Amino acid sequence: MQLKLQLSWLFARYARLFLLAILSASLLACGGNDEQRTEVEDVTESYETAKKAIENSDYQRGIMIFETIQARFPFSDVSRQIQMELLHAYYKSGQCEQALDTADTFIRENPIHDRVDYALYIKGLCYFEKEDRLLERWFRRDTTTRPPGEIDLAYSTFRRIIERFPDSEYSADAQQRIVAIKERKSIYANHIADYYLRRGAYVAAINRAKSALEEFNGTSGNAESLQIMAKAYDALGMNDLRDDVLRVLATNFPNDESHIEVSKPKEGFIKWIDDRLPFKAKPN
């Protein structure tokens, strides 16, 4: 009997404490309504100000405001939306490193969010444009003769969009950029094959050109790959293989006029192909 009385007393005591806690929380909430309402209004006003700044290409101001709001509300729903706004602003202002970091953070923290495709798209654009922007804009260099660099990362990122989000509004553009990337890689592969060719490494030239044909089938560089192969076979005296390549060239590129009569002398053949390869650096 005594044990039951003690349990009842303990229960009543904890129940009172629980009710007092709820009441205190309610009073605090009521007392803070005006302050919370003002805070929300300030955030809304700041958000619109930042949006307008970015629309007017004042990216630094917009970014500064969005970063301030995000720091104040790091785990709220508005934080995810601001990540998207910052992602756009970083990309438009050329701050690709910040855009990549923001995209990675958003994808990691929100793997099933309905805007993951957008984060991937901006990430792909940054990889796609990052290197070419610097070299072409500041140094006016032809990037097709340089290693692709981060273009492989752009390719894999755009592939993720197509495979994971085939119905995304960014999927079609991602597919077009993949085509452009394959063109870029095909041109570079031909550049390397031609380098081997000019150095007399004919087998290496053939292997590189053949690899380019297999990996980048359907690109505009296919005809040039075949030309390099024909030239290398000719230099090795492998006439049957040379003729086979020329027949493939004539069949697949009838308007290219890249097929020649195999009875032409070697010197004429070499000169003719030299003139047909616009990407080649002519030997001194």
URSULDA-V764001 format. One record per residue. SS is DSSP state (~ for helix, > for strand, _ for the rest). NEAR is the number of other ideal C-beta (glycine too) atoms within 12 Angstrom. Layout:
{{SS:NEAR} {SS:NEAR}}
This chain:
{{_:7} {~:8} {~:9} {~:10} {~:11} {~:12} {~:13} {~:14} {~:14} {~:14} {~:14} {~:14} {~:14} {~:14} {~:14} {~:14} {~:14} {~:14} {~:14} {~:14} {~:14} {~:14} {~:14} {~:14} {~:14} {~:14} {~:13} {~:14} {~:14} {~:13} {~:12} {_:15} {~:14} {~:12} {~:14} {~:15} {~:12} {~:13} {~:19} {~:20} {~:14} {~:19} {~:27} {~:17} {~:16} {~:28} {~:28} {~:19} {~:23} {~:33} {~:27} {~:17} {~:24} {~:30} {~:17} {_:15} {_:15} {_:19} {~:28} {~:21} {~:22} {~:31} {~:32} {~:21} {~:30} {~:37} {~:27} {~:21} {~:33} {~:31} {~:15} {~:20} {_:23} {_:17} {_:14} {_:17} {~:14} {~:23} {~:26} {~:28} {~:27} {~:36} {~:39} {~:34} {~:38} {~:40} {~:39} {~:33} {~:35} {~:35} {~:35} {~:27} {_:24} {_:22} {_:24} {~:30} {~:18} {~:28} {~:37} {~:31} {~:22} {~:36} {~:38} {~:25} {~:26} {~:36} {~:30} {~:15} {~:19} {_:24} {_:15} {_:13} {_:22} {_:17} {_:27} {~:30} {~:33} {~:34} {~:41} {~:38} {~:38} {~:43} {~:39} {~:43} {~:34} {~:37} {~:36} {~:35} {~:30} {~:30} {~:27} {~:29} {~:21} {~:18} {~:19} {~:16} {~:14} {~:11} {_:13} {_:10} {_:15} {_:17} {~:27} {~:30} {~:20} {_:22} {_:17} {_:30} {_:22} {_:29} {~:33} {~:22} {~:27} {~:36} {~:30} {~:23} {~:37} {~:38} {~:24} {~:28} {~:35} {~:27} {~:18} {~:23} {_:28} {_:16} {_:13} {_:25} {_:15} {_:29} {~:25} {~:18} {~:23} {~:36} {~:23} {~:18} {~:29} {~:31} {~:21} {~:27} {~:35} {~:30} {~:26} {~:35} {~:31} {~:36} {~:34} {~:34} {~:36} {~:41} {~:34} {~:31} {~:39} {~:39} {~:23} {~:26} {~:38} {~:26} {_:18} {_:15} {_:21} {~:28} {~:21} {~:23} {~:35} {~:32} {~:22} {~:33} {~:41} {~:28} {~:25} {~:37} {~:30} {~:16} {~:22} {_:32} {_:17} {_:18} {_:26} {_:23} {_:36} {~:32} {~:38} {~:39} {~:46} {~:38} {~:45} {~:47} {~:42} {~:45} {~:42} {~:36} {~:33} {~:34} {~:28} {~:22} {_:12} {_:19} {~:19} {~:15} {~:25} {~:33} {~:23} {~:20} {~:36} {~:34} {~:21} {~:26} {~:34} {~:23} {~:16} {~:20} {_:23} {_:13} {_:11} {_:20} {_:16} {_:31} {_:29} {_:29} {_:13} {_:23} {_:11} {_:20} {_:13} {~:21} {~:12} {~:16} {~:29} {~:25} {~:16} {~:23} {~:37} {~:22} {~:17} {~:26} {_:30} {_:20} {_:27} {_:24} {_:17} {_:12} {_:12} {_:4}}
